Amino acid sequence: MRKMTSYRILSMGVRLGLIFAMFISAAKAQRAPNRLSDVELYCSGLVTDQAVPHDAYIVSGEDSSYKLTFQPGNYVYINRGADQGIKAGDQFDVIRPEVDPNKGKWFKYQSQLYRAMGTMYADIGRLRVLSVQPKTATAEIGLSCDLLQRGDLIRPFQPRPTPPLHDLKFDPLVPPSGKKTAMVVSAKSFGTLAGVGSIVYINLGSVQGVQAGNYFRVFRYQGTHIDTNYQVRDMAYKAFGFGSTPVAYHWDDLPRQVLGEGIVLRTGPNSSTVFLTTAREDIYIGDYVELE
């Protein structure tokens, strides 16, 4: 009897825990920030096919005989000084070109779309020059998105506009907007899934008229046969013992599934950096987007 009572208590605790976790997850999934932070805005990265100069960079830093990376509180040295017009107080963005180390293919057109978008440049941090020598300068690390390394590129700091977030209620049953559509081609750091607060990159940009502050709606069709790797093709009609229908409906005969939305922070010629403000569930690369 004691074992049965303990089992019931344990079972009830597990159920309550699962319900609580589901409640917290659902609440979190619908929650959008009231205001974008500096980290969200200045650590978002960009995909661009425009040439980025590689002639200005971090040379080294203090204690470089044993340090491989640098973080806030460290001083670093850049290969620009008084001879190049650098002054104390100047600020620089630190960026780094990135290549996907996995080379995985999650959806049918992934590699073609990514090549058309360009190169991913990750935001690494920001520097402020403290002292200047003729050919080098010493700078302190301010905002940090990642550990800084020798060879990281520096570009003159440019303030980024903070796009206002709208307070419209998210509608998961909204009909198509009829505006431009594209795909989620990559997530930050070449991730394959994203949620609220995540950064994703899509294949529409300034050339197509996209601007910072625009909103994209994310959606998905079932059974399109360009499905992402996590899906089993036609599972809805092939899973034995879990129901069936006389006719297998095609993807274009079924309603779309609206997953979430996000705001554009930056644009390249053929890409946009999007901050996800709402997500009903995980969003995968290969999902579709449309301008709201």
C-alpha positions as CSV (number, residue, x, y, z in Angstrom):
1,M,0.0,0.0,0.0
2,R,2.8,2.4,0.9
3,K,4.5,1.7,-2.5
4,M,1.2,2.4,-4.3
5,T,0.7,5.7,-2.4
6,S,4.3,6.8,-3.2
7,Y,3.8,5.9,-6.9
8,R,0.6,8.0,-7.0
9,I,2.3,10.9,-5.4
10,L,5.2,10.7,-7.7
11,S,2.9,10.4,-10.8
12,M,0.9,13.4,-9.6
13,G,4.1,15.4,-9.1
14,V,5.3,14.5,-12.6
15,R,2.0,15.5,-14.1
16,L,1.8,18.8,-12.3
17,G,5.4,19.5,-13.3
18,L,4.7,18.8,-16.9
19,I,1.6,21.0,-16.8
20,F,3.5,23.8,-15.2
21,A,6.4,23.5,-17.7
22,M,3.9,23.6,-20.6
23,F,2.2,26.7,-19.1
24,I,5.5,28.4,-18.7
25,S,6.6,27.4,-22.2
26,A,3.3,28.6,-23.8
27,A,3.5,31.9,-21.9
28,K,7.1,32.4,-23.0
29,A,6.4,31.5,-26.6
30,Q,3.9,34.4,-26.9
31,R,5.9,36.9,-25.0
32,A,7.6,39.7,-27.0
33,P,10.0,42.2,-25.5
34,N,8.8,45.7,-24.9
35,R,12.1,47.2,-26.2
36,L,15.1,46.0,-28.0
37,S,18.3,46.0,-25.9
38,D,21.7,47.0,-27.2
39,V,22.8,43.4,-27.2
40,E,19.8,42.3,-29.3
41,L,20.4,45.2,-31.7
42,Y,24.2,45.3,-31.9
43,C,24.9,41.6,-31.7
44,S,22.5,40.6,-34.5
45,G,25.0,40.1,-37.4
46,L,24.4,40.6,-41.1
47,V,24.6,38.5,-44.3
48,T,25.7,40.6,-47.3
49,D,27.2,40.2,-50.8
50,Q,28.9,43.5,-50.6
51,A,32.7,43.6,-50.1
52,V,33.8,44.3,-46.6
53,P,37.4,45.7,-46.2
54,H,39.8,43.4,-44.4
55,D,42.6,45.9,-43.9
56,A,41.7,47.0,-40.4
57,Y,41.8,44.5,-37.6
58,I,42.8,43.5,-34.1
59,V,46.6,42.8,-33.9
60,S,46.9,41.5,-30.4
61,G,46.2,42.4,-26.8
62,E,47.6,42.4,-23.3
63,D,49.0,39.1,-22.0
64,S,48.9,37.7,-25.5
65,S,51.7,35.3,-24.7
66,Y,49.1,33.1,-23.1
67,K,45.8,34.6,-24.0
68,L,44.0,33.4,-27.2
69,T,40.9,35.5,-26.7
70,F,39.9,38.8,-25.2
71,Q,36.9,39.9,-23.2
72,P,35.6,43.1,-21.4
73,G,38.2,44.4,-19.1
74,N,41.0,43.5,-21.5
75,Y,42.9,46.0,-23.7
76,V,43.5,45.1,-27.3
77,Y,45.7,46.6,-30.0
78,I,44.5,47.5,-33.5
79,N,46.6,48.1,-36.6
80,R,45.5,51.7,-37.0
81,G,47.1,54.7,-35.3
82,A,47.8,58.4,-35.6
83,D,49.2,58.0,-39.1
84,Q,45.7,56.8,-40.2
85,G,43.9,59.6,-38.4
86,I,42.8,57.6,-35.3
87,K,42.1,59.6,-32.1
88,A,41.4,58.7,-28.5
89,G,37.7,58.2,-28.1
90,D,37.1,56.8,-31.5
91,Q,34.8,53.7,-31.5
92,F,34.9,50.6,-33.7
93,D,32.6,47.7,-34.4
94,V,34.3,44.3,-34.3
95,I,33.0,41.8,-36.8
96,R,34.1,38.4,-38.1
97,P,33.2,36.6,-41.3
98,E,31.8,33.1,-40.7
99,V,31.5,29.9,-42.7
100,D,29.1,27.1,-41.8
101,P,31.3,24.3,-40.3
102,N,28.6,21.7,-40.7
103,K,27.8,21.9,-44.4
104,G,24.5,20.2,-43.7
105,K,21.5,20.6,-45.9
106,W,18.2,21.1,-44.2
107,F,16.0,22.1,-47.1
108,K,16.1,21.8,-50.8
109,Y,17.2,25.2,-51.9
110,Q,19.4,26.1,-48.9
111,S,22.8,26.3,-50.5
112,Q,21.6,28.3,-53.5
113,L,19.7,30.8,-51.4
114,Y,22.6,31.3,-49.0
115,R,25.1,31.9,-51.8
116,A,22.8,34.5,-53.3
117,M,22.6,36.3,-49.9
118,G,26.4,36.5,-49.5
119,T,28.7,36.1,-46.5
120,M,27.6,36.0,-42.9
121,Y,29.4,38.6,-40.7
122,A,29.0,38.0,-36.9
123,D,29.0,41.0,-34.6
124,I,31.7,40.4,-32.0
125,G,31.8,43.6,-30.0
126,R,32.7,47.2,-29.8
127,L,36.0,49.0,-29.0
128,R,36.8,52.5,-27.7
129,V,40.3,53.9,-28.4
130,L,42.2,54.9,-25.2
131,S,45.6,55.8,-26.5
132,V,47.2,56.3,-29.9
133,Q,50.6,55.4,-31.3
134,P,51.8,56.3,-34.8
135,K,50.8,52.9,-36.4
136,T,48.8,51.2,-33.7
137,A,46.3,52.1,-31.0
138,T,45.2,50.7,-27.6
139,A,41.4,50.1,-27.2
140,E,39.2,48.8,-24.4
141,I,36.4,46.4,-25.1
142,G,32.9,47.8,-24.5
143,L,29.9,45.9,-25.6
144,S,30.8,42.2,-26.1
145,C,28.8,39.7,-28.2
146,D,31.6,37.0,-28.2
147,L,35.2,36.5,-27.2
148,L,37.5,38.7,-29.4
149,Q,40.4,37.2,-31.3
150,R,43.4,38.4,-33.2
151,G,42.5,39.1,-36.8
152,D,38.9,40.2,-36.1
153,L,37.9,43.0,-38.4
154,I,37.2,46.5,-37.2
155,R,34.9,49.0,-38.8
156,P,34.1,52.6,-37.7
157,F,31.1,52.5,-35.3
158,Q,27.8,53.5,-36.9
159,P,24.8,53.9,-34.6
160,R,21.9,51.6,-35.6
161,P,18.3,52.9,-35.5
162,T,16.1,51.1,-33.0
163,P,13.0,50.1,-34.8
164,P,9.8,50.4,-32.7
165,L,8.0,47.2,-31.8
166,H,4.3,47.1,-32.5
167,D,1.8,46.0,-29.9
168,L,-0.7,44.2,-32.3
169,K,-2.2,41.0,-31.1
170,F,-0.7,38.0,-32.9
171,D,-3.2,36.2,-35.0
172,P,-2.3,32.6,-35.9
173,L,-5.2,32.4,-38.4
174,V,-4.4,35.5,-40.4
175,P,-4.8,35.1,-44.2
176,P,-1.9,35.6,-46.5
177,S,-0.8,39.3,-46.8
178,G,-0.2,39.0,-50.6
179,K,3.1,40.7,-50.2
180,K,6.7,39.5,-50.9
181,T,7.5,36.0,-49.6
182,A,10.9,34.4,-48.8
183,M,12.4,31.7,-46.6
184,V,14.3,31.4,-43.3
185,V,17.7,30.5,-44.7
186,S,19.8,30.5,-41.6
187,A,19.7,31.2,-37.9
188,K,22.4,33.0,-35.9
189,S,25.6,31.0,-35.7
190,F,24.2,28.7,-38.5
191,G,21.6,27.3,-36.2
192,T,18.7,25.3,-37.6
193,L,15.9,26.3,-35.2
194,A,14.9,29.4,-33.4
195,G,12.3,30.9,-31.0
196,V,11.3,34.1,-29.3
197,G,14.4,36.4,-29.0
198,S,16.4,34.5,-31.7
199,I,18.0,36.0,-34.8
200,V,17.2,34.5,-38.2
201,Y,18.3,35.6,-41.7
202,I,16.0,35.6,-44.7
203,N,16.5,36.0,-48.4
204,L,14.9,39.4,-49.0
205,G,16.7,42.7,-48.5
206,S,17.1,46.3,-49.5
207,V,17.1,45.5,-53.2
208,Q,13.6,44.1,-52.8
209,G,12.5,47.1,-50.8
210,V,12.8,45.7,-47.2
211,Q,13.6,48.2,-44.5
212,A,14.5,48.1,-40.8
213,G,11.3,48.1,-38.8
214,N,9.3,46.0,-41.3
215,Y,7.7,42.9,-39.9
216,F,7.8,39.4,-41.3
217,R,5.2,36.7,-40.6
218,V,6.6,33.1,-40.4
219,F,4.5,30.2,-41.7
220,R,4.8,26.6,-42.9
221,Y,2.9,24.2,-45.2
222,Q,2.6,20.5,-44.5
223,G,3.8,18.0,-47.0
224,T,5.5,20.2,-49.6
225,H,8.3,17.6,-50.2
226,I,11.0,20.2,-49.6
227,D,10.6,19.6,-45.9
228,T,13.4,20.2,-43.4
229,N,15.4,17.2,-42.1
230,Y,13.5,16.9,-38.9
231,Q,10.3,15.9,-40.7
232,V,9.4,12.5,-42.0
233,R,7.9,12.8,-45.5
234,D,4.1,12.1,-45.6
235,M,4.1,11.0,-42.0
236,A,0.5,12.2,-41.6
237,Y,-0.7,9.5,-43.9
238,K,1.8,6.7,-43.3
239,A,2.0,6.4,-39.5
240,F,0.3,3.0,-38.9
241,G,-2.4,2.9,-36.2
242,F,-2.8,6.7,-35.8
243,G,-5.7,7.4,-38.2
244,S,-6.0,7.9,-41.9
245,T,-8.2,9.4,-44.6
246,P,-9.4,8.0,-48.0
247,V,-7.6,10.9,-49.7
248,A,-4.1,12.2,-48.9
249,Y,-4.4,16.0,-49.2
250,H,-1.6,17.9,-50.9
251,W,0.1,20.8,-49.2
252,D,-1.6,23.4,-51.4
253,D,-5.1,22.0,-50.5
254,L,-4.5,22.6,-46.7
255,P,-4.4,25.8,-44.7
256,R,-0.9,27.1,-43.9
257,Q,0.4,27.0,-40.3
258,V,1.3,30.5,-39.0
259,L,4.2,30.1,-36.6
260,G,5.3,33.6,-35.4
261,E,6.6,36.9,-36.5
262,G,9.7,39.1,-36.3
263,I,11.0,42.6,-36.9
264,V,13.8,43.5,-39.4
265,L,16.8,45.0,-37.6
266,R,19.2,45.3,-40.6
267,T,19.3,44.6,-44.3
268,G,21.8,43.6,-46.8
269,P,21.1,43.8,-50.6
270,N,19.5,40.4,-50.6
271,S,19.1,39.5,-47.0
272,S,17.4,40.7,-43.8
273,T,18.4,40.2,-40.2
274,V,15.2,39.4,-38.3
275,F,14.6,39.4,-34.5
276,L,11.8,37.0,-33.7
277,T,9.2,38.6,-31.4
278,T,6.6,35.9,-31.3
279,A,6.8,32.1,-31.9
280,R,4.1,29.5,-31.2
281,E,6.6,26.7,-31.5
282,D,10.1,26.1,-32.8
283,I,10.8,27.8,-36.1
284,Y,13.2,25.9,-38.5
285,I,15.3,27.1,-41.4
286,G,13.3,26.3,-44.5
287,D,10.1,27.8,-43.1
288,Y,8.5,30.6,-45.1
289,V,8.1,34.3,-44.4
290,E,5.9,37.1,-45.8
291,L,6.0,40.8,-45.3
292,E,3.1,41.9,-43.1
